[in-house]
Amino acid sequence: MADIDFPPDLLALERSAWTEIQAGELTVDTARAVQDGINAFAEQAKLPRLDVEMGLKKVVRHPAAEAA
């Protein structure tokens, strides 16, 4: 998962969702946009969707773990 090169737009979507989640304000539109982005990227990269989603969340929510 750490080797996935996520596109900037997908990272930005997940960062927006994470900010909304932390504020208790996640919208359906934001959640749907993230899932659509994950699905499209996974299909294009020929990677399992779950691996993409888990890797993306790890990069955005735990950046220190990726840097170590």
C-alpha positions as a LaTeX table, in Angstrom:
\begin{tabular}{lrrr}
\hline
Residue & $x$ (\AA) & $y$ (\AA) & $z$ (\AA) \\
\hline
Met1 & 0.00 & 0.00 & 0.00 \\
Ala2 & 2.82 & 2.40 & 0.77 \\
Asp3 & 4.00 & 2.14 & $-2.83$ \\
Ile4 & 0.81 & 3.53 & $-4.35$ \\
Asp5 & 1.39 & 6.89 & $-6.04$ \\
Phe6 & $-1.90$ & 8.63 & $-5.37$ \\
Pro7 & $-2.88$ & 11.49 & $-7.68$ \\
Pro8 & $-3.06$ & 14.93 & $-6.05$ \\
Asp9 & $-6.79$ & 15.30 & $-6.70$ \\
Leu10 & $-7.57$ & 12.05 & $-4.86$ \\
Leu11 & $-5.38$ & 13.08 & $-1.94$ \\
Ala12 & $-7.18$ & 16.43 & $-1.80$ \\
Leu13 & $-10.58$ & 14.71 & $-1.78$ \\
Glu14 & $-9.58$ & 12.43 & 1.09 \\
Arg15 & $-8.10$ & 15.36 & 3.03 \\
Ser16 & $-11.38$ & 17.25 & 2.63 \\
Ala17 & $-13.34$ & 14.23 & 3.81 \\
Trp18 & $-11.03$ & 13.73 & 6.80 \\
Thr19 & $-11.41$ & 17.40 & 7.78 \\
Glu20 & $-15.20$ & 17.07 & 7.57 \\
Ile21 & $-15.15$ & 13.83 & 9.58 \\
Gln22 & $-13.09$ & 15.44 & 12.34 \\
Ala23 & $-15.53$ & 18.36 & 12.47 \\
Gly24 & $-18.52$ & 16.00 & 12.49 \\
Glu25 & $-19.71$ & 17.49 & 9.20 \\
Leu26 & $-19.05$ & 14.84 & 6.55 \\
Thr27 & $-21.52$ & 15.27 & 3.70 \\
Val28 & $-22.87$ & 12.60 & 1.42 \\
Asp29 & $-21.49$ & 14.52 & $-1.56$ \\
Thr30 & $-17.96$ & 14.51 & $-0.14$ \\
Ala31 & $-18.12$ & 10.84 & 0.81 \\
Arg32 & $-19.47$ & 9.94 & $-2.63$ \\
Ala33 & $-16.76$ & 11.98 & $-4.38$ \\
Val34 & $-14.05$ & 10.18 & $-2.43$ \\
Gln35 & $-15.52$ & 6.75 & $-3.15$ \\
Asp36 & $-15.94$ & 7.58 & $-6.85$ \\
Gly37 & $-12.33$ & 8.75 & $-6.96$ \\
Ile38 & $-11.10$ & 5.62 & $-5.21$ \\
Asn39 & $-13.07$ & 3.37 & $-7.55$ \\
Ala40 & $-11.85$ & 5.18 & $-10.68$ \\
Phe41 & $-8.22$ & 5.17 & $-9.54$ \\
Ala42 & $-8.31$ & 1.51 & $-8.49$ \\
Glu43 & $-9.76$ & 0.52 & $-11.85$ \\
Gln44 & $-7.25$ & 2.62 & $-13.80$ \\
Ala45 & $-4.29$ & 1.38 & $-11.73$ \\
Lys46 & $-5.59$ & $-2.20$ & $-11.76$ \\
Leu47 & $-5.39$ & $-2.38$ & $-7.97$ \\
Pro48 & $-7.90$ & $-3.79$ & $-5.49$ \\
Arg49 & $-10.28$ & $-1.03$ & $-4.41$ \\
Leu50 & $-9.86$ & $-1.93$ & $-0.75$ \\
Asp51 & $-6.07$ & $-1.61$ & $-0.98$ \\
Val52 & $-6.44$ & 1.81 & $-2.57$ \\
Glu53 & $-8.91$ & 2.99 & 0.07 \\
Met54 & $-6.85$ & 1.71 & 2.99 \\
Gly55 & $-3.63$ & 3.12 & 1.57 \\
Leu56 & $-5.20$ & 6.50 & 0.89 \\
Lys57 & $-6.60$ & 6.76 & 4.41 \\
Lys58 & $-3.24$ & 5.78 & 5.88 \\
Val59 & $-1.38$ & 8.42 & 3.87 \\
Val60 & $-3.85$ & 11.18 & 4.77 \\
Arg61 & $-4.65$ & 10.26 & 8.36 \\
His62 & $-1.26$ & 8.98 & 9.51 \\
Pro63 & 1.39 & 10.79 & 7.45 \\
Ala64 & 4.09 & 10.26 & 10.08 \\
Ala65 & 3.76 & 6.48 & 9.69 \\
Glu66 & 4.44 & 6.79 & 5.96 \\
Ala67 & 7.53 & 8.95 & 6.52 \\
Ala68 & 9.10 & 6.45 & 8.94 \\
\hline
\end{tabular}
